[in-house]
């Protein structure tokens, strides 16, 4: 994780506390970069998170699917023949 400190110099113990705070606040996210901006008694924390990979889910022939690999030949033909609507 990359740490940027803007403003006054902070002791490592305080930086570590902000890192732990971020990990507890966003337990399901991976913090790629953190910016700590100080202004007197005020501290502003900014987080840059790593991208989360996801699978595309579509509704095809009445089923929610990510891929067609589990469809039999009939369902594959049904998907192939369907009218695909687009929004302009």
Secondary structure as UniProt FT lines:
FT   STRAND          2..6
FT   HELIX           12..25
FT   TURN            26..28
FT   STRAND          31..39
FT   TURN            40..41
FT   STRAND          42..49
FT   STRAND          58..60
FT   TURN            61..62
FT   STRAND          63..65
FT   TURN            69..70
FT   HELIX           73..81
//
